[in-house]
Amino acid sequence: MPYCPECGGEMQYMSATKRYVCKSCGLSVTRQELMELRQKLRPSFESGDDERKKRRKEYLKWWLGKKK
């Protein structure tokens, strides 16, 4: 059973309207909207190594760039 992206409550599928409705807060969304909300609210899982590599690359680009 899916959970509400707003409050964490249980979502119930209503076949008559083809929408998911939260039992706690009443949020009503389509399947597509539910997936989009989850993707939007999902935290980025960039590891520390990835972040360091990204910073090094940016620094190197700056260092090798034009200097006045």
RARA-V258788 format. One record per pair of residues at least 12 apart in sequence whose C-alpha atoms are under 6 Angstrom apart, sorted by the first residue. I is the first residue (numbers start at 1). J is the second residue. D is the distance in Angstrom with one decimal. If there is no record, write none. Layout:
[[I,J,D] [I,J,D]]
//
This chain:
[[9,24,5.5] [10,22,5.7] [10,23,5.8]]
//
